[in-house]
Amino acid sequence: MMKTAAHEQHLCQALSPDEHQQLTGLLRRLAEQQGLTPGVHPGYRSLRTDRPARNR
């Protein structure tokens, strides 16, 4: 499985460092405007904490 940093590097390889920084900043602003918590996938919002996690 590809790790997050390696995945991001692979995905953004066509961007210059300045473009990558700009993209990251824009995405962060969009996430803030949408009320997303940094580092938390939106799908985890609906998980209930009162039941045990399912085995994968």
Buried (B, 14 or more C-beta within 10 A) or exposed (E): EEEEEEEEEEEBEEEEEEEBEEEEEEEEEEEEEEEBEEEEEEEEEEEEEEEEEEEE
